[in-house]
Amino acid sequence: ARVPSAPPAVQATLTGIETLGFRCGEGIPDNEPSGQFQWLCPGKVEGFGSTVLVDGNAEGVAAITLDVHESTDPGVARRGFGRLVDAVGLTLVYRRH
């Protein structure tokens, strides 16, 4: 499902997250000078209640956070994040400062 409030630079990420059974709502301003918005995507990881938070704007996705709030098993979170990375086509970039 397409999230109407998402700019094109964020839409593909939200669509990927939704392929895992999460449902992303409308973006809300983060109330910071960054001009970022946040999308809240509730769902489940291995049957445990979870939420994916996506921060971004018209320039792209700034952060993705997975909270598996119904499990204390770190393996559940690791596997869930691995599936999330695969679903959104995430490329990890290391920048040396």
N, C-alpha and C positions, 0 to 999 in steps of 0.2 A: 504494500500500500504506500502511496506517495504521501509524504508529510508536506502539506501546502506551505507552511511557513519556512521551510528549509531552502536556503539558496542552493543553486546547482553544485557548488563546491562542497556541500555537506550532504546533499541528497543521496549520493551513491553509498555513503557510509551508513546512513539510516536504513536504506533499503537492504543492505547486507545484514545489518543487525536484525531486521525484521524477518529475514529468511531463517533465523534461529528460533522464531516463535515469540520474540519480544515485540511489543507494540509501542512505537514512539509517538509521543504527543507533540503538541505545538511547541516551538521554541519560545523560551522566556528570556528577557534580558537579564544578565547577571548582575546588573546594578554596579558595575565597576567601570572605570574609565576605558577599559579595553575595548568596549563595544561588542563584546562577545555575547552570544546567546547560549542557552543550555537546553538540550532536549533530554527528557526523562523517558526511559524505555523500560517498563516493568516486564518481567517474564520469569522463566525458571531455568536453572542449570541443574541437570540431573535430578529434576524434581524438587529442587530447593528454590524458594522464592528469592529472586535476584533483581537487580536494577542495573542497567547500563546508563551512564551519564555521558553525553556528548557535548563538548564545548566547541564552539566555532562561530564563524561568520562568513561573509561573502568571499573571504580570502581562503577559507578552508577549515579543516578540523584542527583544533589546537590540542585537544585532549580527549581520551576515552577512558572512562573508569568503570570497572565491573565490581559491584558489591553483591556478594552472595550472602545475604543477611540471615538466611535460615540454616546455615551450615558452619561448623567450626573446623571442618576438615580442609586444610590447605590444598589437598589434592583436587578437590572439587573445584576450587577457584582456579587452580592452574590449568586444569583441563578445559574449564569454561572459557578462560581467557585465550587459550590456544585455538578453540573453535571460533571465538570472536575475531581473532587476528586473521584466521583463514577466510572468514565470511566477509570481512571488509577489505581484504586485500592490503592489509597494513604493511607498510615498508618502514622498518626501523632505521632511523638516521642518527648517526653519532656525529656530533660536531665538536671539534676540539676547540677549546677557548683559550 
